Amino acid sequence: MHPSLGRVLLIGRHLLVLAAAWSLLAEPADAQVPARPQARVSEGGATITVRGEAFDSTLMRPLVRAAVVSPAAGNLASADSAGRFVIEGLPAGRHSLVLYHPRLDTLGLTPIMRTFEAGPGDEVSLRFDLPGVGFFQGLLCPEEPAPGSGPGILSGVVLDRFTTLALPGAAVVADFDEPGGSGQRITRAADDGGFTLCGLPTDGAVRVSVFFPGSERVEREVDLGTSPIRLEDFALQLTTGGRMVGKVLDHSTGQPVEAAVVRVKGTDIQAITGGSGRFRFEELASADVTLEVEHLAYGTTEYAVPVSASRTMDVELRVSPTAIEVEGITVTVRSFGLERQGFYRREEMGFGHHFTRAQLVEDDPFDLITVLRKVPGLYIRPRSDGRDGTGWVLQARPSNGRGYCNLDTIVNGVHMPGWDFNDFRPEEISGLEVYPRAIEVPIQYQTLSFGGGCGAILIWTG
């Protein structure tokens, strides 16, 4: 799976420009555009057959394993090694087909839609083309390139690692080797954190440095040889202190303890737990600290907790009203990636079912379905859509309560219809969110749903 999947929701202005520009190309108004579908009558049959091809013009090769789906009819096809696909059995009339592929996210493009109308027995020829390198160069790099410049483009966003806020003015420097010496390109992030470096070589590694006043310097090598257009984001560390989030639980019942005073010993830092038993501390010194938990019914208990710079420690403290020896503390270091995606925030809100990699591997290190069977309201059925191989479909009751509907599958923020869960091992997933009911699905992912009234499963791999 391509690591760039997780960047589909970036706020960079260049990505928004790319998405808007491609949406204009996705439904061409000019009938002479080659991608416009051409229908021809075939012998017999009362339904429509679509035969097509998906092609990546930036790499000049087929878009293998691209998913092509009819949102209305639910038909799905996957492009083969030559980029070809076939969808059969569509009813006569007007249809829209949507193409999904991780490469779209890599280029900052939205899913591509093609619309056509055909009658009974018609066969439609359809082609999905990703725009070529020249399209992106004209869009992102409108200025005349310097003599000897390469065709490579690096674009992205500079963010604060923890708040995910843009860092305008951050310096982005690219150094590289070129015939007769070395070359360099320099730019600064715009108000929304977006940046673009043009004229980079594609025949060797480019060394990129990003820095911002009061932050660490991030250095990374970027290879544009496999793709001359690259989206790469940089998250800088602006703070040096550690964070701590936790909850106080009753040792015997496991229930949250309300009105417990949690303080960092030797400081004036303290918090009082609410009904959920939760507390939070920001900007703690990077060292082992001692937490004191005080409650009228439980007395006072102390716990030694390690704090790491710029990391979030997830702490579970268990207290007992009686003087017994208990294993009173569990400390887990939170994932950077899941924290940026809002995984833990949604878990604290109490909607859906959340699993981290450690929980998934503990339940079954080889089979994701074993874990999903434990989710209430979720129905797991063998795939019966005629696709080769075996697989599973996740279903739940729709909002109207009639029958069953397939949950939307969203991988790193990208809607992936018909995704086969056999493609994932639990150890490859950093976080899993399951929302059997549509009302629980986070609003930003409801817009990715074609199901209308069904839930969703969110998979994070970064």
N, C-alpha and C positions, 0 to 999 in steps of 0.2 A: 504494500500500500504506500502510495506516495506521501512523504512527510508534509507536503504543502496542503493537504486536505484541511488542516486545522485553521487555514487563513481565510476561509470563505466569508467571514463576517468582519473583515478588516474595515477600518474607517478611512483609509487613505484616499485622498482626493483622486489620485490617478486610477485607483481601482474602480471608483465610482464612475469616472469618465469612461473607462474601458467598458464597464457594464452597460452604461447608457448608449455608448456608440454601437456596441454589438447588438443591443436590443433593436436598434434601427435596421441593422442588417438582417436580423433573424426573420423578419417578415418583409421581404423585398416587395416594393410597390411596382418596380419595373418588370414586366413580363419577360424581358429579354435576359434577365439574370439567369445563368445556367442552373443555379440551385433550385429554381422554381419547378415543382413537380409537374411531370407530364403524364396524363392518364391515357391509356389505350385500352380498347375493349378486348377481353380475352374470351375464349370459347367457354360457354356454360358458366354455372355458378351464380349465386345471388348475393355474394358478399364481395368485399374489396380485398385485394392482396397488395401489400406494399413491399417492394424490393428496393433496397437502397444501399448506400455506401457512406461510411464516415471516414473523413480524411483530415489529417493534421497538416496544414500548409506551412506551419512554422518548422516542422521537422521533416516535411515531405515524405510522410509515410502514413499507412492506414492507422486509424484510431481504434486499436484492438480493444475488445471487451467494453466498448461503449454501450451503455444501456439506452435503448430507445423504447419509450413507453407512450401509450395512448391513455391519458388521464381519465377520459370519459369512459372508454370501453374497458380499460384495465389490461389490455393486451401488452405484452412485453417481449422484446427481442434483445439479443446481445450480439454485437458485431464480432465476426470471426477474425482469423489471422490476416485476412485480406481486407478487413473493414466492412465486409458485406453483412447485411441482415435481411430478414424476411419477417413480416407480420401478416398473418392470414386471419380471415374470419371477421374482418371489420364490417359492420353494417353499412349499407349505402348511405351517402350523405356527406356532410362536412365534418372534417376531423382535424385535430391538432396532434402532432407527435412532438415529443420533447426528448432531447438527447442529453444524457448526463455522462460525465467522465471526469476523473480527478485532474486531467490536463486542463479542463476549463478553469478550475480553481487556481492552478499554477499560473495561468495567464490572466487571472482576475476577471474572467468572463462569467456571465450568468448562464444557466442552462439554455440551450438553443431550441427554439420552437419553429416548426414548419406547419403551415395550414394548407389543406387542399380539400377539394370536393370531387366526389366520383360516384358513379351510379353502379347498380348491380352488375357483377361480373367484371368490372373494370380492374385493371392492374396498374398501379401507380409506381413510377420510378422516381426515387427521391434521393437527394444527395445532401449530406451535412458536411460543410467545409469550415474548418477553423481558418480565420484570416491569416495571411502570410506575414513574414517578418516586416515587409515594407509597410504594412498597415500600422503596426505598432510603432515603427520608427517615425512615421509621419505624425502619429498621434502624440507620442510621448516626447519625441525629439524633433520639434519643428525647425530648430535652427540648423543652419548649414554645418555639417560635420567638418571638423578640422582635417587637413590633409593627412592621410595615413591612418585615420581612425578606424577602429574595428566596428563590426555590426552589432556587438553585444550591448544589451540594455539591462541594467539592474534597477529595480524599482521596489519601493516598500514603505514602511512606516517605522518611525522611532518612537517607542513608548516607554513609560515608566513600568517596570516589571510588575509592581504590586497593584498600582491603581489603574493600569492600562491607559492612563491619560497621555495625550500627545506631548512630545518634547520639541516645541518649535525652536529653531535655531541650532539644533544639534548638528555637529559637523560630521559629514560622511566622506571618507577619503578612500579612494581605490588606487593601489599601487600595483604595477605589473611590469613584466619584462617585455621589451620589444626590440626589434633589430637595431643594433647600435647603441643600446643603453636601456634606460628604464623610462616608464611613462607614469603619469598620475592624473586622476580626475578628482575634483573636489566639488562638493555642493553642500547646501545646508537644508535641513528639514523646514518645510513650510509651516504655517500656523496650525495645520491639522496633523503635523508630524510626517507628512508624505515627502518623499524624495525620489529623484530619478537621476541615475548616472548613465550617460550615453557615450558611444564611441569606445566601448571596451573590447578588448581582444577576445576571440573565441578559441584560440589555439593554445591556451595555457591558463594556469590558476591566477585569479585576481585576489589580491590581499586587501580586504576591506577593514577599515578602522572607523569606529563610531564613538564619539565622546560628547559629553555635555557637562557644563560647569557643575561641580559638586557631585559628579557621578563617577563610576568606574569607566574605564575604557574597554570596549568590546572589540575584539579582533577575530576575524573569520576569513577563511579561504573559500572563494566561490568559483566554481568551474562552469563556464558558459559553453563548454565544448559540446555537451549533449543537447543543450537548448540555448539559443542566443538570447532568449528573453527569460529573465528570472525575477520572481518576486521573492524578496527576502526581507523579513522584519527583524528589528533589533530591539530587544527589551533591556534597558539599562537599570542598574541598581542605584537608586538615589539615596536610600537609607541604609544604615549599618546595623540598626537594632533588630532584634528578633521579635516575633509576634507569638502570642499564645492564645488559643481559644480552647475552652474546655467545659466540662460539666461535672457537677457534684451529684453522686448517686448514692442511694441507700445500699449498703453492702448486701443485705439479705433479700430485699425485694427488687433491687435494680431500678426503683422509681427515682425521679429527680427530687433533689432536696432544695426547697425554696427557702429564701431568707438566710442563706449561709453567707458569711463574710469571708471572702478569699483575698488574702493580702500577700504581697511579696515581702518577706521578712527583712527588716532593716531598712525599709523604704516607706514612703507614704502612698505607694501604689496599692489600691485595693478596689474590689468590686463586690456587689451583693447580687446573689443569684435570684432569678425570677422563677416563675412557675415551671420553666423548662430545665431549671438547674444550671443554666449556662452562664459563663463569664468570659470576658475577653480583656487582654492586655496588649498594648501597642508599645513599640520602641523599648524593649527590654535589653539590658546589657547582655552581651554575648558571654555567658558564663553559667555555671551551675547556680541556680537560685533555690531558695527554700520557700515553699508556699505554706501558709498557715490557713487552715479552714476552721472557722469558729461558728458554732450554732448552739442555741440554748439546749436543744434536745440531744446533741451529739458531742458536745464539749469542743475541745480544740485538738486538731491533728496537724502534724507537719509532714511535708513531702519534699524530697529533693528532686528538682526537675532541671535537666540540661536545656540551655537556650542556645540556638545557633544563629549566627548573624544572617539576617535577610531571609530567614526561613520561618515558616509558621508551624508551631508545635501544637498538635491536637492532644489534649490531656483529659483523661478520665480519672476522677478522684472518687474513691469509695469510702464512705464513713459509716461508723457503727455506733449506736447509742450505748453499747456495752464495751467493757474493756477486754476485747478479744484481739488476737493478732490476725490482721487481715492483709491480703496482698492488695494494697490500697491505691495503686497508681498504674495507669497505662499511658504511655507516651508514644505518639505516632507523628512522624514528620510528614506534613502535607505535600502533595505534589504541586510543583510550580504550574504545570500545564492545567491541571484540574482547577486550581485556584483562579487562574486567568479566565477560564471558561465559565466560572460561576457555579461549578459543581457543588462545592461545599455550602455556598449560600443557599442554593435551592434545597439541599438536604436539610439544612436548618429550618427552612420554612415548613417542612413536614409533608410536602406533596410528593407522590410517586415513591419509587423504591430505588435506593442507591447502593451500588456495590463498587468497592475499590479493587485494584488488582489483587491485593492480599486476600480479600474476602473471596474473590472468584477462584483463585488458585487453591485456597483452603478447602472450598466445597468440592471442586473437581478440577484438577489441573489440565484435563484433556478435553472436557466437553462443556461448552457454554450452555447447552440446553438443560443440563442437570441443574444449574443455578436458576434458570428461568422458570423451571417447573414449580419452584417454590413461591412464585409471585402470585398473590391472590388476584382473581379476576382475569388471569391470562390463560389462554387456551393455545396449546401447541399441537399443530396438526402436520402430518406429512405433506410435502408439496405435491400438488396434483395439477400443475399447469402444463404438463407435457415437456418440461425442460429435461435435458439429459442429466443423469446423475440423481442423487438423492438430496434431500434438503428438508427444511422445516419452514412452516409459516406460523407467525405469531398473530393470534386473533384475540379480539375482545368484543364485548357487547357495544354497539354504537350508541350514540346519545339518544336515538329514538327507540332503543330497546328491541329492535327487530333483527333477528338473526345474528350473524357475526360479521365483523369486518377485520381486514388486515391492518395491523399496526404499521404506521409509517416508520421506516428505518432511516435514521439520520446519523451519518458517520462523520465525525469531526465537523459538524455543522452543514454537511452536504447531504441533501435528500437523495437516497440511493434506493429506488424502488426495486423490489424483487431480489434484494441482496440475500445471498445464501449464507446462513450462519455457520456452515461448515468451513467457511473461509477464515474464521477467527478461532484462535485458541485463547483460553482465558489469560494466559501469561502475556499475550500481545495487547491486551486491553488495559488501559490505566484507569478507566472509569466507565460505569454502565448505569444509565438511568432508564427506568421503565415506568411509563405512565399509561396504565390500561384505559383510563377515562380521558376523553378529549378535553374536558374542562380543566384537567390537571396539567396539560402540556404547556410548558412555558410559552408566553406569547410570541417571542421571537422565532420560535420553531413552528408555531401554528401556521405561519405564512408560508412555510415550506411544504405544508401538507396538502395533498390532493384528495385525502380520504374523506374529509368533511364529516366530522362527527365521531371519528375513531381516535384512539390514543396514539402513542409514539414510543419508540425506543431510541435513546441517544447513546452512541458508542464513541468513546474518546480513546485515541491511541497515542496521543502525544504526552 
